[in-house]
Amino acid sequence: MIVYYFDEAGRYSGYGESATLPAGATDKGPANETDIFDGETWVSDGSAIPQKLSRAQARGALILAGLIDQVQPSIDAISDPLQRALAQNDWDNRLEFERDHPQLLAMAAALGLTDEGLDQLFIEGAKL
């Protein structure tokens, strides 16, 4: 069988063939070489920032970050009626949220998120 090795910190360290499952190995392969084995499964170390989240993932990440209740007031505060309507339409109807979409970047800024904060929101959202 193919086995995937990890070091003491859970970092992927290679793969090989073995008749049995040796210590420091699993039969489950990582999605990325930067993933960390947590004893049961491989998890992202955060080095790969997801570029899209589903509607449920995005809203879930906002809930976990304590920001969900700030979204509607931020939309309501947009002074330009057309931009406010577009932002409301996105919030109400978008099925996927793209990390680099201009409307999302504007909303992230309105919520006080830095680029790193937005990256973290996408990382956490991808876990949901």
C-alpha positions in Angstrom: 0.0 0.0 0.0 1.0 3.6 -0.5 1.7 5.4 2.8 2.3 9.1 3.5 4.8 10.1 6.1 4.7 13.1 8.5 7.2 14.4 11.0 6.7 15.1 14.7 4.9 18.4 13.9 2.6 16.6 11.5 4.2 18.1 8.4 4.2 16.0 5.2 7.6 14.5 4.6 7.1 12.1 1.7 5.5 8.9 0.7 6.4 5.3 -0.1 5.2 1.7 -0.2 4.8 -0.5 2.8 3.0 -3.7 3.6 1.9 -2.3 7.0 1.2 1.1 8.3 4.3 2.3 10.1 4.5 4.8 12.9 4.6 8.4 11.5 2.6 7.5 8.5 -1.0 7.3 7.3 -2.7 5.8 4.3 -4.5 9.1 3.6 -2.7 11.5 1.3 -2.6 15.2 1.8 -4.3 17.6 -0.6 -1.2 19.9 -0.6 2.3 19.2 0.5 2.0 22.1 3.0 -0.9 20.3 4.9 -0.5 19.2 8.5 -1.6 15.8 9.7 -3.6 16.2 13.0 -3.6 12.6 13.9 -6.8 11.8 11.9 -6.8 13.9 8.8 -4.7 16.4 6.8 -5.6 20.0 7.4 -4.5 23.1 5.5 -1.7 25.0 7.2 -3.2 28.2 5.8 -0.5 28.8 3.2 -3.0 28.3 0.4 -5.7 31.0 0.7 -9.0 29.8 -0.8 -10.1 32.1 -3.6 -13.9 31.3 -3.4 -16.3 30.5 -0.6 -19.9 29.3 -1.0 -22.6 31.6 0.4 -22.9 29.3 3.5 -19.2 29.3 4.1 -18.9 33.1 3.8 -21.8 33.8 6.1 -20.5 31.1 8.6 -17.1 32.7 8.6 -18.6 36.1 9.3 -20.7 34.6 12.2 -17.6 33.0 13.7 -15.7 36.2 13.4 -18.5 38.2 15.1 -19.0 40.3 12.0 -22.3 39.1 10.6 -24.3 41.8 12.4 -22.1 44.6 10.9 -22.7 43.6 7.3 -26.2 45.1 6.8 -25.4 48.4 8.6 -22.3 48.6 6.3 -24.4 48.2 3.2 -27.0 50.7 4.5 -24.2 53.2 5.1 -23.2 53.3 1.4 -24.1 56.8 0.2 -24.4 56.1 -3.5 -27.9 54.6 -4.2 -26.6 52.5 -7.1 -23.6 51.1 -5.2 -25.8 50.4 -2.2 -28.3 48.5 -4.4 -25.4 46.5 -6.0 -23.9 45.7 -2.6 -27.4 44.6 -1.3 -27.9 42.5 -4.4 -24.5 40.8 -3.9 -25.2 40.1 -0.2 -28.7 38.8 -0.8 -28.1 36.8 -4.0 -24.5 35.9 -4.6 -23.9 32.1 -4.4 -20.1 32.3 -4.4 -17.9 35.0 -2.9 -14.6 35.5 -4.7 -11.6 36.7 -2.7 -10.6 39.4 -5.2 -14.1 40.7 -6.3 -14.2 44.5 -6.0 -17.5 44.5 -4.2 -16.2 42.0 -1.6 -13.0 44.0 -1.1 -15.0 47.2 -0.5 -17.2 45.4 2.0 -14.2 44.0 3.8 -12.7 47.5 4.1 -16.0 48.7 5.5 -15.9 46.0 8.1 -12.4 47.0 9.0 -10.7 43.9 7.7 -7.1 44.0 6.5 -5.9 41.8 3.7 -4.6 39.4 6.3 -7.9 39.4 8.1 -9.8 38.7 4.9 -7.4 35.9 4.1 -8.1 34.4 7.6 -11.8 34.7 7.0 -11.5 32.8 3.8 -9.3 30.1 5.5 -11.8 29.7 8.3 -14.8 29.7 5.9 -13.2 27.0 3.8 -13.3 24.7 6.8 -17.1 25.0 7.1 
